[in-house]
Amino acid sequence: MCRLFAVLAERPVRVHRAFDALKRQALEHKDGWGIARFDAGVPHLEVNVTPAHACARFRQLGEELATQSLITHIRLASVGSVTERNAHPFFARGWAFMHNGTVANFAKHRDAIRSHIAEHHLEQIRGETDSETCFALFRTVLDGVQQPGVDDMKRALARVMTTVSVITDTGDARSAMNFLVTDGRRMVAVRRGRTLFRSSEGGAHFIASERLWDDGVWLEVPEEGVVGIDERLDVRVSTVSDWV
């Protein structure tokens, strides 16, 4: 398992409360961390294999960072070694993507999943994770969509979840797929097999694996739920079945 945190806001907000909580969670989720933030629309990706609770850079970001658009991942490796190439978030073609969960028996089903991925996206996979493969499948689904909107993002993530589950859900095995993707202006997350929560305050919207602070209202995203935040910061919750 891993842990996710994301914010999309109308003005820069500080993230110290979230980073303090993530440092505590990193005592268990110890296999590094990563962030993707979009400052003035310009993406910046940073990953590190040092546990977040023991990393001076993660502590510095928590103390200093204010941002309108950020996604953060702390990793507990289940597929792929603990290296920077396997660290989330993954970034390609303006999209940042992260995953909490595990594709069931990924080594067994990898080739079947990758048969649905366009060759030019397969060529961009750098690591060994199930997560990066799912990201490549997301981009494949969006191929041909001109200027994709938030509904296209929802539909693509739902397609990824459905395609992977059809291939991998056999017997007692069930893939866990909490995915989150953003281009810095829009954000979509889906829940399957792991906890996921959302909160809003003061023009900022947050998505996280757990309730990260007590002085706020956190709403649980339902299983097989989809959360979409558009460029106007409107939040809508739907289900995966609405988009497949």
C-alpha positions in Angstrom: 0.0 0.0 0.0 0.9 3.6 -0.4 -0.5 7.0 0.6 -1.8 9.8 -1.6 -2.4 13.5 -1.0 -3.5 16.1 -3.5 -4.7 19.7 -3.6 -6.3 21.9 -6.2 -7.0 25.5 -5.1 -8.0 28.9 -6.3 -4.9 30.5 -4.6 -1.7 29.1 -3.1 -2.3 27.2 0.2 0.2 25.8 2.7 0.5 22.0 2.9 2.2 21.7 6.3 -0.7 19.8 8.0 -0.7 17.2 5.2 3.0 16.8 5.1 3.2 16.4 8.9 0.6 13.6 8.6 2.4 12.0 5.7 5.6 11.9 7.7 3.9 9.9 10.4 2.4 7.5 7.8 5.9 7.1 6.2 7.0 5.2 9.3 5.1 2.3 7.6 5.1 3.5 4.0 8.9 3.8 4.0 10.0 3.3 0.4 10.4 6.9 -0.7 8.2 9.8 -1.8 7.4 12.0 -4.7 5.6 15.2 -5.6 4.3 16.8 -8.8 3.4 20.4 -8.5 2.3 23.0 -11.1 3.6 26.5 -10.3 2.1 29.1 -12.7 1.1 26.2 -14.9 4.7 24.9 -15.1 5.1 21.2 -13.9 7.8 20.3 -11.5 8.4 16.6 -10.5 10.6 15.6 -7.6 11.1 12.0 -6.3 13.3 10.6 -3.6 13.8 7.1 -2.2 14.5 8.3 1.3 11.6 7.6 3.7 9.6 10.8 4.0 9.8 10.9 7.8 13.6 10.8 7.7 14.1 13.2 4.7 15.3 16.8 5.2 14.0 17.8 1.8 10.5 16.5 2.5 10.5 18.3 5.8 11.6 21.5 4.1 8.8 21.3 1.5 6.3 20.8 4.3 7.5 23.8 6.1 7.9 26.2 3.1 5.6 25.1 0.3 2.4 26.9 -0.7 0.8 25.8 -3.9 -2.4 25.8 -5.9 -1.8 22.4 -7.5 0.1 19.5 -6.0 0.0 15.7 -5.8 2.1 13.8 -3.3 2.8 10.1 -2.9 4.6 8.1 -0.2 5.4 4.6 -1.2 5.3 1.1 0.3 6.7 -0.9 -2.6 4.6 -3.9 -3.7 5.7 -4.2 -7.4 9.1 -3.0 -8.5 12.3 -2.2 -6.6 12.8 0.9 -4.5 14.4 3.2 -7.1 13.7 6.6 -8.5 12.4 5.2 -11.8 9.7 3.3 -9.9 8.7 6.3 -7.7 5.4 8.0 -8.0 4.1 10.3 -9.4 4.8 9.4 -13.0 4.8 12.2 -15.5 4.3 12.2 -19.3 2.7 14.5 -21.9 1.6 17.0 -19.3 -0.1 14.4 -17.1 1.0 13.4 -13.5 -0.3 10.1 -12.2 -0.1 8.1 -9.0 -1.5 4.9 -7.6 -2.3 3.4 -4.2 -2.9 -0.3 -4.4 -1.6 -3.3 -6.3 -2.6 -5.0 -9.5 -3.2 -8.6 -8.6 -0.5 -11.0 -9.8 0.9 -8.3 -12.1 3.9 -10.4 -13.3 1.5 -13.0 -14.5 -0.9 -10.6 -16.2 1.5 -7.8 -17.4 1.7 -8.9 -21.0 -2.1 -9.1 -21.3 -2.5 -5.6 -19.9 0.2 -4.2 -22.0 -1.4 -5.7 -25.1 -4.0 -2.9 -24.7 -1.3 -0.2 -24.7 -0.1 1.7 -27.8 3.5 1.0 -28.7 4.6 4.7 -28.4 3.4 4.7 -24.8 5.0 1.3 -24.0 8.3 2.7 -25.2 8.1 5.4 -22.5 7.8 3.0 -19.6 11.1 3.3 -17.5 10.4 1.1 -14.5 8.8 -2.2 -13.5 5.7 -1.1 -11.6 2.1 -2.0 -12.3 1.3 1.6 -11.7 3.4 3.0 -14.6 1.8 0.4 -16.9 -1.7 1.6 -15.8 -0.5 5.2 -16.5 0.5 4.2 -20.0 -2.9 2.6 -20.5 -4.6 5.8 -19.4 -2.7 7.8 -22.0 -3.5 5.2 -24.7 -7.3 5.6 -23.9 -6.9 9.3 -24.4 -5.1 9.0 -27.7 -7.1 10.8 -30.3 -9.1 12.9 -27.9 -8.5 16.5 -28.8 -8.1 18.8 -25.7 -9.4 16.2 -23.2 -11.7 17.6 -20.5 -12.4 16.3 -17.0 -15.1 14.0 -18.3 -12.6 12.4 -20.7 -10.2 11.9 -17.8 -12.9 10.2 -15.8 -13.8 8.0 -18.7 -10.1 7.1 -19.3 -9.5 6.1 -15.6 -12.7 4.1 -15.5 -11.6 2.3 -18.7 -8.2 1.5 -17.1 -9.8 0.2 -14.0 -12.3 -1.9 -15.9 -9.7 -3.3 -18.4 -7.3 -4.3 -15.6 -9.9 -5.8 -13.4 -11.3 -8.0 -16.2 -7.8 -9.4 -16.8 -6.6 -9.7 -13.2 -9.7 -10.4 -11.0 -9.6 -14.2 -10.9 -10.5 -16.5 -8.0 -9.8 -14.7 -4.8 -7.6 -12.1 -6.4 -8.9 -8.5 -6.8 -6.8 -5.6 -8.0 -6.7 -2.5 -5.8 -6.7 0.6 -7.9 -6.9 4.0 -6.3 -5.7 6.2 -9.2 -5.2 10.0 -9.3 -4.3 12.0 -12.4 -3.9 15.7 -13.0 -2.7 18.2 -15.6 -2.4 20.9 -13.0 -5.8 22.5 -13.8 -8.1 19.5 -13.5 -7.9 16.4 -11.2 -9.6 13.1 -11.2 -9.3 10.2 -8.7 -11.0 6.8 -8.6 -11.3 4.4 -5.6 -11.1 0.6 -5.7 -9.9 -1.5 -2.8 -8.3 1.2 -0.7 -9.7 4.1 1.4 -10.0 7.5 -0.2 -11.4 10.8 1.2 -12.0 14.4 0.0 -12.3 17.7 1.8 -12.8 21.3 0.9 -12.1 24.6 2.7 -11.4 28.2 1.8 -11.4 27.6 -2.0 -9.1 24.6 -1.8 -10.0 21.0 -2.5 -8.1 18.0 -1.0 -8.0 14.3 -1.8 -6.2 11.9 0.5 -5.9 8.2 1.4 -6.9 9.1 5.0 -8.3 11.9 7.0 -5.2 14.0 7.5 -6.3 16.5 10.1 -9.1 16.8 12.6 -10.3 20.4 12.2 -12.1 19.8 8.9 -14.8 17.7 7.2 -13.6 14.7 5.3 -16.0 12.8 3.1 -15.3 9.2 2.2 -15.3 8.5 -1.5 -17.5 5.4 -2.1 -16.0 2.2 -3.4 -15.8 2.3 -7.2 -16.3 6.1 -6.9 -14.9 8.8 -9.1 -14.1 12.3 -7.9 -13.5 15.0 -10.6 -12.4 18.6 -10.0 -12.6 20.8 -13.1 -10.8 24.0 -14.0 -13.5 26.1 -12.3 -12.9 24.0 -9.2 -16.3 22.4 -9.3 -16.3 19.0 -7.6 -18.5 16.2 -8.8 -18.7 12.6 -7.5 -19.9 9.8 -9.7 -19.2 6.0 -10.1 -17.0 4.0 -12.4 -20.1 2.5 -14.0 -21.2 5.9 -15.1 -18.2 6.1 -17.4 -17.8 2.7 -19.0 
